[in-house]
């Protein structure tokens, strides 16, 4: 059920809406508690609507404090309305806290979350320290600079004072200051704004392998498989069986099963496996060294086997 009409654009109707909202009188503590109990205990929607309507002005007033972040005022109000509804549904009238005080926290929190999500396409972070930096860095920095009579340059002394005031590290202050001083760029935007120039995306490195690396990796993989196949042939039949069953198959055969097939103990199978593996390593290594000593032959093989 729609309880609140939120303006999409500030046309004449929207201005009348805002005027109506701001003219509503706020409730007394007794009225708040009565309406809150009726909504909590009896589910009276009329009581809930009265509680919400009385504090729509609090939403508008809070949203106005965030209008300098470049986001549409109607959107800020909408997010504040969400916070107000959360406050109504979570408020406990027996806690001894005014509903207006409780709702103000939820309204502000909802609007702050919206600003953090939409101020930039790059998230600025949502930890408590990062929120404090994002929403307080500019005014606190300006206050300190005015008190010191200096420029707006973030020197070490100013940075340390801000870090102490907001209970964050100096490195976090520096990082957020750089983030707020920058702006988002489209990857299609040209560097320097010159028409026909290189776009930002032209300077991004491609993490994928280039064609030469793909062909080289394919060739090297083929050589390794060839060396392994040739080296296996130099093992005894029993060693080939154990290596194949224990290392080359998707499902590894147990030592006990192999022992039963070969008529030996599983400990003996383990010993043969260890010895055969070392022998196989040496055989493959020998072929690698031989290939390294014949680089020209390797290049001829590369051109022969590489795809056209």
Buried (B, 14 or more C-beta within 10 A) or exposed (E): EEBBEBBEEEEEEBEEBBEEBEEEEEBEEEBBBBBBBBBBEEEBEEBBBBBBBBBBBBBBBBBBEBEEBEBBBBBBBBBBBBBBBBBBEEBEBEEEBBBBEBBBEBBBBBBBBBBBEBBBEEEBBEEEBBBBBBBBBBEBBEBBBEEEEEEEEBEEEBBEBBBEBBEBEBEBBBBBBEBBEEEEEEEEEBEEEEEEEEBEEEEEEEEEEEEEEEBBEEBEEEBEEEBBEEBBEEBEEBBBBBBEBBEEEEEEBEBEEBBEEBEBEBEBBBEBBEEBBEBBEEBBEEBEEEBEEEEEEBEEBBEEEEEE
